[in-house]
Amino acid sequence: MEYLLGIDIGTGSTKAVAVGLGGETLSVHQVYNDTKSTQGGFAEQDPEAIWIAFKTCLLTFYDKLSIQPLAISLSSAMHGLILADEHNELLSPMITWADSRSAAIAARIKDSEAGKWLYERTGTPIHAMSPLCKIIWFRENQPALFEKLHRVFSIKEYIWYKLFAEFAVDHSIASSTGLFNIHSLEWDSQALELAGIFKEQLSTLVQTDYTRSGLELRDQSLSAFASTQFVIGASDGCLANLGSLAIEPGIAALTIGTSGAVRVASRIPIINYPAMTFNYVLDNEFFICGGAVNNGGSAVQWLLKNIFGESELTEIVYTQLFKRISQVEAGSDSLLFLPYLSGERAPLWDSDSCGTFFGLRLHHSRPQLARAVLEGICFTLYEVLQVVESNGEAITQLNVSGGFVQSEVWMQILADITGKKLVLIQEEDASAIGAVILAAKTLKLNLSLNDKNLHSILPNIANHETYQKIFPIFKALYLSLKPLMKQLQQLNH
């Protein structure tokens, strides 16, 4: 039995999917990652724990399938940052994309003369998620630690180092740092100067099909993978497009997991400074362009825990929630929800934005609140979709992935709000599947993806018309409240 293994090192979990050359999913294994917040705005993870989760996935598959894969290909979350000293000993935990400690620095850069050229050169939105802003925060707030700084890298680079004693970074992960020039495919000297670091402190740049042999593994516990090829892979967002088969014109990939994103493949960057659409490298042919929102499944988790009082979020709890929502008509009885519980990225780029219910009346109850939360999440993604379309080609189809695809009512709400056809290509992790596809291409293997799970959802025209009336109010509501949100946030400082 010949198979390929794709591993997605995500924020919420490390998930691996084994796929046979016939396209069939053979096995899936997932290890959840823990995020800690020692202070307000901090979001940190233990790199060693994620390395152990990565190894656990590998060894679990070998135990299950009793044969090593032809290749192991890596996907990982973007924007993470780890600091190390001259002995490669860690100076910090992994600072995740969700960490907002550098929000003031990001705002300062965005409003400066450097903001526009920095975005246009690097393709990375200027935001607290950016490793560039995180590095500046350490330089300004922890100078003693910064003096010891010898190397900065992402979680995938850390795992690659643990595998092969080599610091290498693929163009895809590099293009999400704010330090990489997406036009020259080199570290950007002006961005490095702004950060206060040197290119020698960064990993060696390689293409996303860069490969090492299992014979070179430094960890003896992984000796069973000696004849396996390891492909460095790309970022989770880029590979989600590949795994969702969203590479053709007119097709976008839309993912809702903890957060959410809309992405299209383009042969050239799609530059829009006001909305700061991202432009990340997939391979030597395509950029993946689009926008990410902070609040996806995380807003639903907040709803269940803080409004519904659920202490344990089981499958039954989610099933009951979506059943309640399905019984509420489109528009949630004129109730709107701005889902900015963790601030917002695209297209607002406002860390001071906050969650808001608007239109509450005595007759509203939990089902209406719950549907309004889902509608609010979908409205934010619709806003991103409109920005992407305005700077590129018209989109007729959304290939969807992420945890939200387990809910028929949530997918229908998205179809109704956007007015687009939704297509579910497969239910497994799209980023891990994308890593498998990249490995097959790298090794020149024939991989026949199985589309037996193909499922399409068409928009309800009447509901779409209802949402078209509500959407302008949704957008105007944020613009009206923006100054007050900022004032409120300033009270906490």
Buried (B, 14 or more C-beta within 10 A) or exposed (E): EEBBBBBBBBBBBBBBBBBBBEBEBBBBBBBEBEBEEEEEBBBBBBBEBBBEBBBBBBBBBBEEBEEBBBBBBBBBBBBBBBBBBEEEEBBBBBBBBBBBBBBBBBBBBBEEEBBEEBBBBBBBBBBBBBBBBBBBBBBEEBEEBBEEBBBBBBBBBBBBBBBBEBBBBBBBBBBBBBBBBBBEBEBBEBBBEBBEBEBEBBBEBBBBBBBBEBEEBEBEEBEBBEEBBBBBBBBBBBBBBBBBBBBEEEBBBBBBBBBBBBBBBBEEBBBBBEBBBBBBBBBEEBBBBBBBBBBBBBBBBBBBBEEBEBEEBEEEBBEBBBEBBBEBEBBBBBBBBBBBBBBBBBBBBBBBBBBBBBBEEEEBEBBBBBBBBBBBBBBBBBBBBBBBBEBBBEBEBBBBBBBBBEBEBBBBBBBBBBBBBBBBBBEBBBBBBBBBBBBBBBBEBEBEBBEEEEBEBEBBEEBBEBBEEBBEEBBEBBEEBBEEBBEEBEEEE
